[in-house]
């Protein structure tokens, strides 16, 4: 009787006796599979090779000279008129007729030392590698913490992205604003937050005139932002020392709305990137949690 072999991908098959001790390709995942040796076994049936998918198997001797369906691809195959020495057959292989044009393969099929079907090889190989992936043990507390952290990122990422895109849109709209001459009246670094984790913000004020009316502003750009290091805010302040003549961009619909640097720049686009990374890390956290932990 044929050997019953189970692959590490979970599929089970019947292997012909003449394959005992050989390494063949699993028809399901394409991985290497060694057929255990079977003492005293003799090959039964007629050796048949499918010219369509390349699979090989042994057909029952009662099928010699008849046409059968390949259990791997269903193509019609003529069994050679050559009988084995032992009158035994595998009921898996049935004759091909008009009422049974292509018998479906049983969950336990014959193995063949041939290459798996090309149309499913890539997917099966990937699936086998995924099933063999390494899993890291995590305590329930760590799993809960990872789930909460990933959930917060998944929620805050899209929200932050919408806010960032709104800021970028506003900044791009200022590129066409008219401008007027102005002068810087204040330029210093302001410290925000707690002493243990301070933030630094450039504090710049200026005056300008539009149609003979005086106005004052305090924005360097659409998103002035905050810096974790004083040096970052200091670089902005150094560009606008007190008394410097500057070009002031103002909103034609409201001349009190102004800034020194019009258009969208690195600071605005960086907000979109940060929001995208938050969402990406959240997704990666859940993939790791449910796919690589146990």
C-alpha positions, 0 to 999 in steps of 0.5 A: 500500500502507498505511504501516507505522508504529511507535509509541514504545511499541513497537507496529507498525501499518498506517496507511491511505494517507489518514492520511498526514501526519496525527496520530492516536492510537496504538491501543495506548498512546493517545499521539499518532502522526504518520503520515509523508507518502507521495508519490503515494499514493491511498486504497484500499478503502472507508472504514469507521467502527466505531460500537462503539469509534470506530475507523476503517479502510479495508476492501478493495473486495471487501468492499463491501456485506458484514459484517466484524469490526472489527480493534480491538474485533471488533464486526460492521460493515457495509461501505458499498456504495461502491467506491474507484477502485482495485481493491486490498484489505488482506487484514487485514480478512476477512468475518464469518461463523459460522465466523469470528465476530470475526477477531483483530486482527493485530499490525499493525493499521490506525490510526484518528484516534479516541480509544482504547478506554476500557477500556484507555486509562488503563492504556496511557497509564500504561504509555507514560509508564512506558516513557518515564521518565528513567533516570540512569546509575550506575556499577556500584559505586554500584549495588552500594552502593545494592543493599546499603544498600536490602537492609539497610533491607528486612531491618532495617525489619521486625525493628525494627518487630516490636521497636517493636510489642512495646514499644508493646504493653508500654507500653499494658499499663502504663496499668492498673497501680496506683500508689503515692506516691514520692520522686525520689532521683537526677536527672541526665543520663548521657552514653553512647557515644564522645566524637565521637558521644555519646548522652545518657540521663536517669538518674532514681531514686526510692523508693516503698512498696507494702504497707509494703515499700520499693522502688526504681526507675529508669525514667521510662517503658517506653522511656526512650530516648537523645537525640542532644542533651543538651537532650533528656535535660535536659528529662526530668530537669527534670520530676523534680528530686531530692526531688520527690514523684511517682506511681509506677506498678508491676506488680501481679504484681511490685511491683519493676517500676515507672515514672513515666509509664505508657501508650504515648506519642510515644517508643514510637510514634516507634519504629514510625514509624522502622521503617516509614520504614526499610522504605519507603526500602529499597523506594524504593531498589530501585525507583529502582535497577531502574526509573530507572537504566541 
